[in-house]
Amino acid sequence: MAEQFDEQGVLINSLVGDGTSFKGDLVLSGLLRIDGDFSGTIKTPGKVLIGKKGRVESTIIAGSVVIGGVVKGNIVAAEKVVILSSGLFIGNVTTPRLIVEDGVIMHGMCRIDKRNIPKQVEDSGIFSEKRGAKELWKR
C-alpha cells in the first residue's frame, strides 16, 4: 500500500476514504483522516482531520482536530480545534485554542480552557503517562 500524506507532508496512518462508511469506535495514535462517512467515537492523542467530503457523527477526544467537512457531536482537544471555511459543526467543543475561519456554520457551546484538563479526557485514558501523551496537557 502506498503511504498517504496530508497537505503538510505528515504521514496519515489511519484513513476513512471517500466513498467509505464506517461505524464503530476508533482508538489510535497518530493522524486520522476522514473523507467518507464515520459514526462512533474517536480517541487519539494525535490529530483528526475531517476533509471537505467527510461527514462525521461522533464524540472526538484528540490532541487536535481540523474540520473541513460536516461534524455533529462533541469535541475535546488537548491542543486546538480548527474549523475551516468549508466546515459545518454542530455540537460542543472544549479546547485551549479554537480557530474558526470566515464562512463557517457552527451551532453549539464552546469552552476555551487552558488551565483544566476536561474530565472526559482524563477518564478516557488516552492522555496517560503510560501512553506517553501526558505532556500534551502541560503546554
N, C-alpha and C positions, 0 to 999 in steps of 0.2 A: 504494500500500500504506500502510495506517495505521501510524504509528510505534508501536512497542512499548516499554513502560516496565516496570521491575521495581517492587517494593513501595516502594522509596525514591525513585522517580521518575527513576532512571538509565536512559538510553537503551540498549536491547538492540539491538546491531547484527547479531547472529547468533543464530539460533534453530533448534532441532530440536524441533518441536512435538509435542504429544500425538498419538499415533496414527502418528507418523513413525518410520521405521527408517533409519539411516544408517551405512554402513561406510566408513572412509577416514581420511585424515589432515587435520586442520584446523590451519592456521597463520593466526592473525588478530590484530588489535589490537582492544581494546575488550572488551565484555561478551558472553559466550556463555551462553545459557540452554538447558538440555536438559530437555524434558518428555517426550520419547519414548525410543527405544532408540538408543544410539550405541555403536559398536565401532571402535577405531582409536587414534590419538594426537591429543592436543590440545596446541598450543603457543601461548601468548599472554602478553604482559606484563600483560594486563588480568585480568578476573575471570571465573571459570567458576562458573555457578550450576546445580546439578542439582536440579530441582524434585521434589516428592513422588512424582510418577508417572515420573520419569526413571530409566532403567536404563542404566548405563554400564559397559563393559569397556574400559579404556583406561589408557594412560600419560598423565598430565596434568602439564604443566610450565606454570605460570602465576604471575601476581602473587598472586592469592588464589583460594581455592576454597571454595564453600559447598555442602554436601551435605545434601539433604533427601530424596533417594531412595536407590537402591542403586548402589554403586560397587564394582567389582572391578578392582584394578590398583594402580599406583604413582603417588604424587603428590609433586611437588616444587613448593613455593610460596615465592615471594620474601617475601611479607608474612605471610600466615596461612592456616590451614585451619580452617573451622568445620563441625562435624558437628551438624546439628540433631537433635532428639529423634526425628524420623521417619526418620532416616538409618540406613543399614546400610553399613559399609565393610569390605572385605576387601582387604588389601594393605599396602604400606609407605608411610609419609609422612615427608617431610623438609621442615621449615619452621621459622622462628624463633618462631612462635606457633601453638598448637593449642588450639582451644576445642571441647569436647565436652559437649553437653547431656545431662541425665539421661535414661536410657532408650535410649541409642544402643547398637547392636550393632556391635562393632569387633573385627577379628581381624587382627593383623599387627604390624609393628615401627614405632616412632615415633622419629624423630631430631629433637630440638629443638636448633637450632644457629643462633645469631645471628652468629657470627664468620666462618664459612667459606661461600663460595659452593659449593654442591654441583657436582661436576664435570659431571654430566649437563646442568645448566643452562648452564654455560659452553660446553659442546660444542654445545648446541642453537643458539646464536647469537641467541636471541630477546631476550636482555637485553644486546645490544651497544650501544655508544655510537652506532653508525650508526643504529640504530632509535630512539635517544633514550630508552632504558629502563634504562640502566646505573645511574641514580640509585636505582632500587628497592632495590638491594643495599647502598647506602651509608647507609641509615637506621639 
